[in-house]
Amino acid sequence: MRSLLVAGLMLATTLTSAMAQEGKLVLYTSQPQTDAQQTADAFMAKYPGITVEWVRDGTPQIMAKFRSELEAGAPQADVLLIADVVTMEGLKAEGLLLNYPEADLTGYPEGLHDEDGAYFSTKLITTGIVYNTAATMIPTSWEDLTKPEAKDQVAMPSPLSSGAAMIHTVTLTDNLPEGWDYYSALASNGAQASGGNGAILTAVSGGEKLYGMIVDYMPIREAAKGAPVKFVFPTEGVSAVTEPVAILQSAQNPDNAKLFVDFILSEDGQKLAASQGYIPAREGVALPEGYPDRSEIHLLSYDAAAALANDQDNKDRFSDIFGQ
Amino acid sequence: MARTETAGRFPVRVARFTPAILAILAVLLLAALPLGRLMATALIRENGLDFSPLIARLMRGATQRAIVNTLDTALMGALLALAIGTPFALLMALTDMPLRRLQGFLLLLPLMLAPQVTALAFMQLLGPSSALLGMFGLAPAPGTPNPLLGRGGIILLYGIQHAPIVFITLRAGLTALPRDYVEAARAAGARPWRVLLTVILPLLRPYFIAALALAFVSGVGNFGIPALLGIPANYFTLATLIYQQLASSGPSVLSQVAMLSLIIAVIALAGIAIQALGERRTSFAIARGLPARFSLGFWRWPASLAGLATIGLMLILPMVALVTTSLVPAYGVRLSLDTLTLDNYAEVLLRQASTIRAFINSFYLSGLAALILAFCAVPVALGLRHFPQRPRQALHGLLDLPYALPGIVLAIACILLFLRPLPLIGSLYNTPWIILIAYLMRFVALAVRPVDAALGQIPPQLTEAAAAAGAGGLRRLLTIILPLSAPAAAAGAILVFMSAFNELTVSALLWSSRNETLGVILFSLDEAGLSAQASAIAAITIAVVVLLLLVLDRLAKRLPAGVLPWR
C-alpha cells in the first residue's frame, strides 16, 4: 500500500516537474534507511536531472562525520535533514547554515520555522508514553510515570546522548508545574535514562520495562504489526522534534539544495512524510493511520534558542538528578 | 638444545633490509599515521601543544570510572575467554575426543557475530520475552530487568565473544609444537597430564600471552557489548563514553573524543607491555607439528558431550533466540503457528536493495583486507624480527593500537587523513577504498600476531643449515619460513575476514552512497527499533558464513596442514 502511494506520488511529481535542473545533491540525514531512500527517490523522480547522493546515520554519527569533514577543510554535504532544532541552532550560531528566506511557507503555522530561514521544520515527531500491554496501570498522564505502579518500570532515552531527548526533557520541565522536580520524582521512582528510541522500544516490547517515553511512530508502527505495545498521547500534551532541513553555507550545489527544501516543504513532500508514518508539519495534509485527529494532539511549547543557551546547564542538572 | 637466538638477531640474512623497511613502513602507515593525527587533534590548540584539557578530562569522575570499568571488564573478559578457549584448543589438538571438527567449527562462530548481535541474542534469550524460557515457564515476569545488564553480563559476553580468538591462537601454537620434546617425554614414560603440565603448557606460553593480549585489547575496543548491556545500567566504558560524547556535537567534540581515545591507547599499550614481559624466552626444535594424540579412554565421550553442551549454551541457544525473533512480525510477539512469518526476510532481502549490496560490499572488503594482510603478515613480522627486543615490542604495540581503539575513533582519524585529495590517487573519501584502508589499519594486529608467534619458534638451525648448504635468501624464505608460518598466516586471515565481515563501528562513519556494509544496515535497523528485521539479517549472515566455512572445509585437502583451525 505504502509503496503504491509512493509510486503514485512519484508519477504525480514527475508530471508537474516544470523546471528540470541538473547536477547532484549531497544529503546527510538521520532519517531511517528506508525513508531516506524513498525521499531521495521521490526527489529524483521530480528532478530527473539531479542525482541525490545520500548518507544516513544517527544524528551523533552524522554530525561527527560532518565535523570531521569540516576540520579536514572539505565539508561534503549540501543539505542536512536531522532530528532536532538544537543542533541546527548550534550550527546557525556558528554561521554554518545558509539562510533561505525565499522558501514558500504557505500552509505552515506561524513560528514553526526559523525566522531567518536558516532551517525549516519538516514533520512533527512527538514524544509520548509507550506501555507494554501486560501492564496493569494504563498511563494517561506524565504524572502516572511517577506512581508506585511504575516503580523501576520506566525507560527513557538519555538527553545526554540524544539531542531529541534533550528537547523532550526541556519541554517537560518548562511546561509541567513541578519543573525539574518531575525528573527528580522519576529518578527516585527508579526510571532509567539511557540509549535511543530504538532501545526503549526493544525494552518495552520485550517486557523488560513496562513503560517508556518514546517517539510516536515507532510503537504505532510496531503495534500495527502485533507487538504488545500501545502509544499514549498524555493529557498534558506532548513534546515534538520537527526534523528540520537546512542548507549548509558550504554547499557546493546551493540551487539544487533549495529545490530539495522546496520539495520537502511542498504538499507532495509532506504527503510522502505522512505515507512513511509521520505527522506532516504542513496543515491540511492528513495524518497517517493509528494517530488521533490533529486537533487532539496538544503540542507543548518549546524555546530552541533558550534551550541552546542553557544546554550545558540542563545537561549538568540532568546528570546530577540521575547520577550519570 | 642450543638457544643461539637472542631476540633481535634473526639468523636469516635473506634480503635483510627489505623486510625491515617494509615492516617500518607498515607500522608507520597503518598505525602511527592515524594515531598521530588523533594526537594532533587532541593536543594541538591555536597556541601550540596544550596538555591542560587532557588533564582536566582525566580529573573528571566519569572519565575515571570509565577507565576503571574498561580495565576491569576487558581483563576479566580476557581471562574468561582464556578459560573457555584453552580446554577446547587442547582437547581438539591433542586428544582423540570424538566430534572434534564439529566443535572446532562451531566454536569459531561467536567471532563472526557482530558484538551487538551477540548481546541482542543473549538479551532475547534471558529477558522476559524469551520464547525459549517461556516454553518451560521460566521466563522472568514482565517488568524484570535483564540479568545481563551491567558488569557481569559484559564480562560474560566478552569471554564468549573472544573465546574463538584464544582458540585459534592456541590452536596455531599447538600445530607448531616441538614434537620431539613431547615424544621424548612420552617415551620416557611420562603420564599425559605430566606431559601437558610440564612440556606442552610451558611451550605454549608465548601463544597464551598473545591470546590473552588480543582478547584484552579486543575488550578495550569493544563497543557493541557495553553499548547494549552497559549503557542501560549506566555502566560506561571508555568506548561508550566516547559515543556519548559524540552526541553533544559541539565544536570541541572532536578534540574531546580524541583525548578519550588517547586514554584508551595508553591502556591498550599497558596491556601490550605486560605481554612483552612474558615473551622473553622461546625455544626451538627440529620436528614440529602435532605429536601423536593422547587417548582419553573412558573420558572420550564425556569430554565431547561437555564440549558440545558448552557450545550449545554459549552459541546455539542465543542463535535459536535470534532466529525466533526473526520469525515474528514484531519484537515482543510470541512465536506460534499464527504469528510465524517470513516477512522480515522478504523485507530485508527482496524489498530493500541495500541488504544484498551490503552483503557484497562486506564480503569483498573484508575478503580483500584478509588477503592483503595474509600476504603482508609474513614479511612484516619477519622484518620486525630484525629489531632488538625493545623497539620490536614497541613496534608491535603500535600495530596493535588501531585494533584497541573504538572503531568510530579510527574512522574519524581516517576522515581527517584522507578527505583531502592525495597526490596521484585523489581523495579516497566517499569511495569504498577508505573503508578497506581502515580495515587494514584496524585488523593488521590480528594477522601479524599469530605469524610472529610462529616465526619465534622456527629454529635458527634450520635456516642456518640451509644457508650452509648453499640455499639463497629467497629460497630459504620460500622453502623454510613460508611453509612453517603459513598456518599462522591463514589463521590470521580467517580472523581478519570474520572480524571485518560483521564490523560496524569503522564503516559507520566511512560509508557513502552504495558502499554500505552489513554492520551499517544492521545498526540502522536496530536504531529504528526494527529488532525483528535486524535479527533476520543476523540470521542470514550466520547462514552465509557457515556456508563459506563449509566451502573452505571442502577445499581443505588443497590447503597446507593446520590452516583451517577446526581440522
Interface residues (C-beta under 8 A of the other chain):
Chain A: P32 Q33 T34 Q37 E53 W54 V55 R56 D57 G58 T59 P60 Q61 M63 A64 K65 R67 S68 E69 E71 A72 G73 A74 Q76 T87 G90 E94 N132 A134 A135 D152 Q153 A155 S158 L160 S161 S162 G163 Q192 S194 G195 G196 N197 G198 A199 L201 T202 A203 V204 S205 G206 G207 E208 K209 L210 M218 E222 K225 G226 A227 P228 V229 K315 F322 G323 Q324
Chain B: T41 A62 M123 Q124 G127 P128 S129 P142 G143 T144 P145 N146 A227 L228 I231 P232 A233 N234 Y243 Q244 L246 A247 S248 S249 G250 P251 V253 L254 V257 V328 P329 A330 Y331 G332 V333 T339 Q352 S354 I408 I412 I415 L416 L419 R420 S427 Y429 N430 A508 L509 W511 S512 S513 I521 S524 L525 D526 E527 A528 G529 L530 S531
